[in-house]
């Protein structure tokens, strides 16, 4: 009974935590004259990726590798088709050229790197696994991404948008809101996931299925709520950067730390999910080029994304 009560409280914390995180981070961006894009790629992305990190660290330490890797792939697919679909359905998302030509391609490179390491046996590792050296390599690529963000922050003063809050929020209050937002997202995500796992266990579902669905969607709830709130507040840069930034964080930072702690076994069957994630990432670029409005994801594309996610979920149910 206690688990289900925490499950409900977790949803409340997710919603309120997302609101505080978006408002607080946007206010900080306004005060220090840094674009919302940079804030979305750093503070928001790291905050909303915390549930994935904690779940993966616990899964790795308990030899539940399929939950760990399934969580990453499932969360990233949900980020694109479910979360971006919901956010763009609420309000059209205008995407900057830096995101089109830099962040999205980098997320694709990160995915290809993970796929290569998982299916190779370099450094004397076992085939179909990501070991400590692989984890260090992933963290190195993450460091390059951080360096890119740092350069973006230095050159982003002319990249400010008018979609930050009109109300004046003090620096101290902004920091507190960001901190409380992250705490709410963290505990909210954990309680929701725990409740979902207990429910799934009672239904006798497999570990891989739980990782790709229940855990993936559960740990993606912070991104879903944060991006939806950002889209509702017309903070479209935060909504988009949160999705792409979280995908990069998950592949390089979360998976890197998990592998360093303990090698993560990779089931070759998950290569299908890798290809689906690759297709979803490329579909973003394709929709931006072929859309009626350049570099914008509107309602028709958002509906397509949501339909594709439902189809993917049905595929997972069929595959078992």
N, C-alpha and C positions, 0 to 999 in steps of 0.2 A: 504493500500500500504506500509505503514511504517513497519508493522508487517512482511511482506514478505521480505522486504529489510533486516531487522534485522535477519531474518531466514537464508539468504544467508551469511551475515557477520558472523553469529554464526558458520557456518560450517568452515569458514576460521580460526576463533579464535580457534576452537576445534583442527584443524590440527596443527596449529602453536604452540598452547599451549601445546599439547601433545609432540611435538618435543622438546620444551624447557624443559619440565618436565622430560622427559627421559634422555636427555643429562645432565642436571643439577644434577639430583639425582644420576646418575651413576658416575659423576665426584666427588660428595661428598662422595660416597661410597669408591671410590678409595683413596681419600685423608685421610679419617679418618679410613681407613682399616676395614670397615664394609662390609659384603657381599651384593651383589645386591639383594639377597633374602630378607634381613631385610629391605632394602630401599623400595623394592616393596611392602612389607607388611605394611609399615608405611606411608612414605611421599607420594608415588604414590597412594596407596589405599585410603588414606584419601582425597587427592586432587581430585581424580576422583569420589569419593563418595559425594562430596559437592553438585552437582546438585540434587541427590536423597534427601539429607538432607533438602535443601531449599524447594524443591517441597513438601516434606512430611510435613514439618512444616507449610507451607502455606495451604496445603490441610486439615491438622488436625484443624487448627484455623478457617477454613471456613466450617467445618462439611462435608468435602468431603472425608470421611474415605475410600471409595472404591477406590478412586484414590491413596490414601496413601498406603494401603496394596497391591493393585494391582501393584503399582509402584515397591515395594520391590520384590514381587514374580516374576513379569515379567522381571525386571532388572536382577535378579539372574539367571533365566533360559536363558536369552539372553547372560549373561556373559559366561556361560558354552558352550552352543551349538553354538551361533552365534560368540561371540568374540574369544573364545578359538579355535573354528573351523577356523575362518579367520586367526588367528595368526599362528596356526600350519600348515595351508595350505601354508602360506608364507615361513615358515622355521620350521623344526621339533623342538619341544619343549622338551628338556631334563629336567626331573623333579627330584629334589633331594629327598632322602629318608625321610628327615624331613617333606617335603611337603606331601608325600604319607602317612606317619604314624602319622603325627601330625596336619598339617593345614587343609587338606581335611576332616579327621574325625571330627575335631573341627567344621568345617562349617556344617557338617551333624548334630552334636549335637545341634548346635545353631538353626538349622531349626526345629528339633524335639521339642526343648524347646518352640519355638514360636508357633508351632502347638498345643502343650499341653496347653499353656496358653490361646490361642485363643479359644479353645474348652472346657475350664473348667470354673468353677465359684468360684475359691478360693478367699480368702480375701473379700468375700461378693460382688464380682463384678458381673456384668450382664453376662449371658452366651454369648459366641461368641463375646467377646470383649477383648482388651488388655488395662488394666487400668494403673493408675499411679504406683501402687505397682508392677505390672508386668513389667512396664518400668524400675523401679529401679532394679529389678532382672536381666533384660536383660543387663543393664549397669554394674551390678556386674560381670556377665560373660564376658562382654567386658573388664573389668578391669583385669580379669584373663588372657585374650588373650594378653593384653598389657604387663602384667608381663612376659608372655612366650616370647614375642618379645624381651623384655629387656634382659632376660637370653640368648636368641639366639644371641643378639648383643654382649654380653660379651664373649660368647664362639665361635663367628663366625669368628675369625681372620684367622683360617685355612681354611675357607670356601670361600675364595675369588676366583673369576673367572677371566678368561682372556678376558671377553667380554665387558669390560668397554672401553670408548673411548681412543684412542691412543693419541689424542691431549691433551695438558696440558691446563687446564682451572683453573683460579685462584678461590680461595674460595669465594671471593666477587661476582665474575661473576656467579659462580655456584648457589649461594643463590638467586641472582637476577633472574636467569633463572627459578629456581624452583618457585619463587614467581609469576613471570609473567606468567609462565605456568599454575599455579593454577587459576590465575585471568582470563586468556584466556579460560580455561576449564569451569570455573564457569559461566561467562557471555555468552560464546558461547553456553553452554548447555541450559541456561535459554532462550535465544533468539530462539534457534531451537525448544525447547519444546513449547514455547508460540506460535510460528508460526504454529506448528503442531496441537495444541489444537484449535486454531482459525479455521483452515482448517477442523478439525474433527467436530467441532460444526456446521459449515455450512452444513456438511453432515448428521447431526442429529444422531451421534453415541452415545451410552450409556456411562455413567461415568465409569462403571467397564471395559468396552472394551477399553476405552481411557487409563485407568490406566495400563492395562496389555499389551497394544500394543504401542500406540503413545507415551505416557509419559514414559513407561518403556524403549523403544528403544531410545527415545530422551535423557533420563538421562543416558543411557548406552553408548551413543556416545563417551564420554571422555574415558571410558574403552576400547571401540573398537579401537579408533584412537591410544591411548597410547599403547595398546598391539600390534597392527599392526606395529606401528613405532618401538617398542622394538624388535619385531620379525625380522623386516627388518634389523635392526642394529645388529641382532644376540644377543641381550640382553635377552636371553630366560628366565632367572630367574625373571626379572622384568615383562615379559609378563605373566608368570604363577602366580607369587605372586600377581600381580595386580588383576587377576580374583578371586582367592581364598580369598585374603585379602578384596577385595571389597564386596564379598558375606557376609563375616563375619561382616564387618563394617555395611552393609545394615541391616542385621538381628538384630544385637545387639545394635549398636550405633545409626543408623538412626531411626529404629523403636522404640528403647528405649526412645530417646529424644522426638519423636512424641507422644508416649503414656504418657510420663510425662507431656507434655504440655496439652494434652487432650486425653481421652480414644479413642482408635481406634476400631470402630466396625468391626467385621469380618463376612463376608457372608459365611455360611457353604458351598456354592457352590465352594468357592475358595479352599476347601480341595483337590479338584481334581488337582489344580495347585500346591498345596503343595506336593502331591504325585509325580507329574511330576518332580518337582525340586529335590525331594529326589532321584528319579530314575536317573536323569541327574547327580547328584553328585556321586551316586554309580557307574554309568557307567564310570566315569573318572577312578576310582580305578580298575574296571574290565578291561578297555582297557589298563591300565598300566601293569597289570599282564599278560594279554593274547597277548599283542602286540609282533611283531617280534623283536623289540628292547626293552629291559627291561627299565621301567620307562621313556618311551618316547612316545609322541603323534606325530605321523607322518601324512602324507597326507591322507592315507586311512581312518584313524580315524577322521581326520578333515572333510572329505567329509561326513562321517556318521553323525557327529554332525550337519553340515549345513543342511543336508536332514531332520534330526529330527526337527530342528528348523522351517523349512518351513512347515513340517507336523503339528507342534504345532500351528503355525500361522493360518493355514487352519482350524484347530480345533476351534480356537478362533473365526474365522469368522463364522463358522457353528453354534457355540454355541450362538454367538451374544453378 
